[in-house]
Amino acid sequence: MNIDKFKHQHLDILDGIAELRRLVQSGIAAHAGQIAERIVAISGVIKLHLAVEDRVLYPALQTSGNAALARMAAVYQGEMQGIARAYLAFAGTWNLAARLETQPEQFRAEANQVLKVLYERMRREDREFYPAIEHADAALAA
């Protein structure tokens, strides 16, 4: 299974998070419009990524005949549901410049929490999940 698109989407999301961090450090109220735009842009990539994982990646792994990958996919999918719910609630709250301008410290606190969890999850997928998929593919090709 080719997972290059998933890896590329991770890079796009991580770049978006880094850009958000830079904007926040430069001043939330001063960059509220740009922050709101970044949240909307990142959310589009995240929603696409989640949809393809749920419709293609996880089902393919769960029916692959590889019991270890099937279990791993089920665990990752289950964990992601809560992370996705939290991120989408965050994005739905903070995608408006006016709200960012009036509640910058609340935004900062929520962003630190939600984006940290999302970041750590993607890094774990990059370190554990994707290499396991690639290793299984390489073993089949050999």
N, C-alpha and C positions, 0 to 999 in steps of 0.2 A: 504494500500500500504506500503510495507516494504521499508523504506528509509535508512536502516543501511549502505548500500554500499555508498550512497551519503555522509553520515556523515563521513564514514571512508576516503573517498577521500578528503573531506575537511581537515581532520587531516593530511593526507599526504601532501597536498598542503601547509598548514600552517607550517608544519615541514620543508618543502623545503624553504619556505620564511624565516623562522628563521635561517636556515643554510646559506642561501644567505646573510642575514644580518651579521652573524658572520664572514663569509669570507670577506665581504666588509669592515667591521670594522678592519680586520686584514691587509688590504691592497689590493686594487683592482688589481693593476699591478702584485703584488707578487702572487696573487691567481687567476689570469685570467683564467687559464685552468680549475681549479675547479669550478669557477663561471660559466663559459660557460657550463660545464657539468651539473651543477645543473639546469641551465635554461632549457637545453634540457630535463632533467629528469622531472622537474616540468611541462613543456609544454606537455609532453606525458600524464600525469595524467589529466591536465586541458582539453586537447582536448577530451580525453575519457569521462570525466565528462560532458562536454558541449554536446557532441554527445548523450549521454544517456538521459540527461535532455531534449534535443530537440526532440528525437525520442520516448521517453517513458514517462518521468515524466510529462512534460507540456501537451502533448496530453491526457494522462490519467486523469489529473486533469480537463482539459477543457471539457471532456466528462463524468465526474463523476456524474453529476446531482447535484453537490453542487455548487450553483451559486457563493458563496463567494470565494471558492477555485479556481473556474474557472477564476474569475476576477483577483485574486491574481496571479495565474499562468501566465496569459496574461501580467500583469504588470511586473512581474519578468523576463519573457522571453524577453520582449521588452527592458528592462533596460540592460539585460545581453549582448545583441547584441553589443552595443557600448563598453562595458567593455571588451568583448572578442576580438573585433577588435583591441582595443588599446593594450591589452596584447600580442596578436599574432604579431602585428607590432613590439612591444618592443622586444619580444623573437627572432624574425627574424633578428633584428638588432644586438642584443647583445649575440648571441650564438657562437661567434668566439672570441677566446682568444686574437688574434692580435688586434681586434677592441677595446677590453676592455683595453689592454695595452696602446694603443695610445690615448684613449679618456676616461680616468677613471672618470673625473668629469662630463662629459656629461652623462655617464652611471649612475653615482650616482643620478643625478638630475632626469633622466627618471625613474630609478628604484624606487626612493622615491615616485614619483607621481603615476605610474602605479600600483605598488605593494600595495600602501596604499589603492587605490580604490578597488582593488581586495580583499584585506584583509577585508576591511569594508563591502563589499558586502557579503562575506562568513559569517562573524559574524552576519550580519542582517538575512541571511537565517537561521542560527543556532538559533537565538533568536526568529524570527517571523514566517518564512515560514515553516520550518520543524515541529515546535510545532503545527502549525495550521493543517498540514496534519495529524499528529499523533492524535490530538484531534478529528478530523473528523473520523478517523479510529476507535478510541475508542468509539465514539458515535454510530457508526454503529454496533459495536460488542456488545454493551449493550442492 
